[in-house]
Amino acid sequence: MNIPIAGAAVTKFGEHWTKTLLDLTTEVSQEAMKDAAVSAKAIDAVFVGNMLSGTLQRQEHLGAAVASALGINRSAFKVEGACASGGLAVHLAIQSLLAGTYETVLVVGVEKMTDFPPEEISSYLMRAGSEEERVAGLTFPALYALLAKAHMQEFGTTREHMAYVAVKNHYHASLNSKAQFPFEVSIEKVLNSSKVTDPFTLLDSSPITDGAAALVLTTKKSLKKVSIIASAVATDTIAISDRASLTELAATKNAAKKAFTQAGIAHKDVDIMEVHDCFTIAEILAMEDLGFCAKGEGGAFIASGATKLGGKKPVNTSGGLKACGHPVGATGVKQLVEINDQLLGRGGKKQVEKAKVGLTQNIGGTGATAVVHVLKI
């Protein structure tokens, strides 16, 4: 597999009170097409990753709405997979290119969430959980807290290990002008921030965010040098109570195995990653399930500094979901935009030197869906 990224763009993540969902999509799509040096006429199809437009914007026909706003009257699709909607949109766009159905496509991830009360958003997001979990009154903070508690009990993972994830990612976000929270925090501030659900505090949790990200992918010759060399999806049970283990996300392990095989690379070849840190435990699980450290050692691996800028495997240089922000439909696309820019040397203050291979991991729900991509220059 070798799918060139011709153009990439991301909006500022945060609160966009004066912009609509279509404003954000149009803005980022035009920027990505400009980066690719193509016009709307060159786009054969549009793939839109989004979870909540039907609920929040009362627009279920989002693919056609976005294409209409851009003046693209060809093929358009909305792709939904909870918080993995963006990654799935990229995956399906790639399949269409590999099949020869299209030559040049636009992938947009978008979500507009901050116009609504947080408790409403939390309820809507829980539609990505199982019926049994909803009836029990669980939310995603609570579900990930159960995973965290199991990991702490089995492996001795500490609150400090999880807090370090937030500290690192806020440091990276402080170097990112597009981040929602571009400021640093301390271990003590994370531990002492408002309790969300034991063991998480507010600063262990990703925020509610508006934002959009876009990619132009093509099978034509591109002046850009970055290509997607693997795209893999795996699924697991939607309810965590049906799983054999609460200390791993099996879908991540399975998607990663497929992606490494597709790409023909080893873990030592990966220079940079963007992973799904919706809660701090999620990044610890990601390091283990992707295979960059042994099971149970993720907390210590991250706390060692290995995943910080300057470390051997920088992770979430954008600030991750935790500090860059988490507009759920956009996150999976933003991850690829960040890796693309890093490999092209466009990382600015957060640039990873000599990065040649990058990996992204995008999760839907509590791991019912996992999408892993590998990019190379």
N, C-alpha and C positions, 0 to 999 in steps of 0.2 A: 504493500500500500504506500502510495506517495501522493498526497493531496496538497498542493501548494496553497498557502494562505496569501492571497493577493492584497488584502487590506484588513485593517483591524482598528477598532475604536471603542472607547468606553466613555460614558458620561461621568460627571461628578456624582458620587453616591451620597445620599442624604435625604433631606426634606425639600421637595420641589413643589412648593405651594402654588406657584404660578404656572406650572406646566401640567398638561394632561398626559395620559399614557401615550397617545399618538404623537404628542410633541416630543417626548423622550425618544420614541422609536424613530421618528423622522430625523431628528437631530443626529443620533448616533449612526443611523444607516447612511445618511449623506456623508458623514465624516469618514466612514469605512470605505464607501465607494470612491471618495476623493483620494484616500490613501492608496486604493487599488488602481487609481487612474481609469476608472470605468464609469459609464453613465448608467442610468436606470434601464436604458434600452438593452444593455449587455446582460442584464440579470434574467436568467431563464426561470428561476423559481425563488420564492421566499419561504423560509422556515422560521416560525416565530415560537420561541420557548416562553411559556407563560403558564401560571397556575390559576390565578384568581380573577382574571378579567371579567368573567361572567358574573361573579359575585360582586366585585368592587366597582367595576365600570359598566356593568350590565351589557357587556359586549362578548358574546360567545363566538362570533364570526370574525375572530381577530386576524387570522391570516389574510382574508380578503380586505379587512379594514386597513391593515398596515400596507398591503400592496397598493390599495387605492390611494392612500395618502402619499405614496412614493411615485405614483404614476406607472406602476408596474402591472400591466394587465396580462399576465401569463398564468403561472401556477403559484398557489400560495397555500400554506398549511399552518395550522396551530398545533403545537406539540405540547402535551401535558404529562408530567411525571413527578408531581409535587416539586420538591426543591431540586430535583434532578432534571427539571424541564429543559433548562438550557443545554445541559450535556447531551440529553436525548435528541434535541433539535440538531445539534452538531452531528451526532452519530447518524441520524436518518438522512441528513443532507449529504454526508459522505457516501452512504449507501447509494443514493440517487446518482451521484457522480461516478462511482465505481461501476454502476449498472449501465452507464452511458445514456441515461434518460435525460440528463442535463449536462451542460458544460461549465456554466458559471452560476453560482447560487449565492444568495445573501442569507445569512443566519443571524437572527436578532433575538436576544433574550431581554425581557422587560418585565418590570413589576412596579406598580404605583400603589403604595400601601399606607403612607403616613397620614392620609386624609381621614382615617378611621381610628376609633379608640383602640388601644392595645388589646383590651379584652376581647373585642370583636375579631381582630386579626388572629389572636391566639385560637379562638374557636374555629375560624375558617381554616386555619392551617391544620387543625386536628382532623379535618376531613381526609387527610392523607394517612391517618391511622386506621386501625381496625375498628369494627363496630363494637367489639367487646371492650376495647380500650376507651372508646368514647363513653359508653354506658357506665364504665367504672369511674368516669370523671377525670381521666388522665389527660394531660397535655404533653407536648413534646419536651418541655423542660423536665417534667416528671419522668417521662420514659427514658430520656438520656441520663437522668439522675439514677435510675435503677441500674443502668449499664455501668455508671460510675461506681456505685456502691458495690456491685458484684466484682468489679476490677480491683477496687480497694481491698475488699475482703480476701480475694484469691491471691493477689500479687503484692499487696502492701503499697500500692500507689497512694500517694498522699495529696492533701489539698494543695500543698506547696507545688507539687509536680504540675497539677492542673493550672494553678495560678501563673506558673512560669509561661505556659502557652499564651495566656493573655498579655503578659508583660512583653514577651517577644513580638507578638503580632501588633501590639500598639506601638512598639518601637519602629517596626517596619512601616506602619501607617503614618507615623510622624514624618516620614520621608516621601509620602505619596500625596500629591495635591488633589487627587481624585477621591481620597478616603473620607468616609463619614466622620470618623473620630481620629484626626491626625495629631494625636498627642500621646505622650508616654504615661505609663502607670507603674506603680511599684507593687511588689508582692503583697505588702501590707495593705495597700489600697484595694487590691483585688479581694483579699481575704476578709476585709472589714466592710466591703460595700454591702448594700442591702441584700438580705437573703431572698432568693427566688424559690428554691426548693432544695433541701439538703441533698448533696453537699454544695450546690451551686449558689453563688452570689450573682448580683447583676453583672459584674465584670467577667463572669465565666460564660456569659450568654451573648449570642449575636443579636443585633438590634433589628428593629423594623425599619425598612429602607425603601426609598424610591431610587430607580436607576435603570440604565439600559447598557447593553454591550452588543457589538456586532462584528461579524467576520464576513469577508468575501472569499469564498473558496472556488477554486477553478481547476479544471483538468487541462486548461490551456497553459502555454508557457508563461511564467510570471517573472517579473523583474525581481520580486522578493525572493529570499533564499530559504525561508522557513516552510517546512512541510509537516503535515500530520502523517505519521508513519504507523500509527495504531489507533484503533477505536473499538472499544469493547464494552459490552453491557452484560450485567448479570443481575438476577433477581433472587429474593429470599422471601420467606413468609412475611406477610404484612404485619402480623402480630408477633411481638417478641416472645410471648408465652409459648409459641409453637416451635421455638428454636432449641437446638441442642445446647447452645452456649450463650450466655449473656456477656461474655468477655471478648467477643469478636464479632465483626460484621462479615459473614461468610460471602456475601455478594461482592464485597471489595476484594477479598482474596481470589475469588473466581474470575472477576473482571480483570484483575491485575495479571493473573496467570495467562489469560488469553492475550492481553495487550503486550506483555513482554515477549510472548511467542511470535505475535504478529510483527513486532518491531525488530525482532532478532537482536535484542540487547540484553545486558545483565544489569543488576542493580548498581554495580560500580560505574556504569556508563551515565547514570542520571545525575545531572548537575544541579537541578533546581526543580521544585515542586510547588503546586498550588493544590491544597487539599481542603476537604469540607469540615471546617472547624465551627459548626453551628453552636456547639458547646465545647468547652476546653477538653473534655474527655474524648471528643470525636477526633481531635488531632492525634492524641495519644494512640487511640485505636487505629487510626490511619497508618501511622508509622509501623505498627506491628503487622497489620493485615496486608499492607502493601509489600512487606518483607524487608524493610530497612533496619529492623532490629527484631530480636526474639520476642515472643509473646510474654507480656508482663514487664518488659524493659522499656516501653515507650516513654513513660514519664521521666525516667532517668536519662534516656537518650536525648530528649528535648532539653531537659535541665542542664545537660552537659555543655550546651551551646552549639551542638552539632548542626542544628537547624536554623540558627540565627545567621544573618548576614555576616560573612567572614568565616562561617563554619563550613564543614565539609559537604553538607547537604542543606542548603538554605530552603526553608519552607515558608510559604505564604508571604513573599516579599511585598505583596500588595497590601498586606495587613489582614488578609484572610476575611472570612465572613465576620469574624469577631470585631475587627476594627475598621476595615475598609467598608463593611456593610453587607447586608444580605437581602437584596431585592430578589425574591426566591427564583423567579423565572430567568433572571439575568445572570445569576451566580456562575452557572456552568460555562457560559460563554465568556464572561469576564475572566475566568481562570485561564482560558486559552489566549485571550488578548494579552494578559500579563506575561505569560510564558513567551508568546510571540515577540513581544516588545523586548523582553530580556535577551532573547537569542539574537535579536537584531541590534542589540546595544542601545536600545531606546529606554532603558530603565531609569535613567536620571540618577538621583541621589541614592537610589536603592539598587543600582546595577550590580549584578553578580558577574564578576570578571570571568571571561573565557567560557561562558556557559554555551554548550553545544546541544545538549539534550535535556528536555524538560518533560514533566509528567503532570497530569491533572487528575483529580479524583472528585467526582460530584455525586452526592448522595441524595436519594429521595426517601422521606420519612425517617424511620430509624434503621435504614439499611435494606428496605425492601427492594430498592433499586440502587445500583451502583454503576457509574460510567467512568471509565478510565481512558484517557488519551495520552499518547506519546508524541512529542514534537521534536524535530531535529533540524538543525541548520547545516 
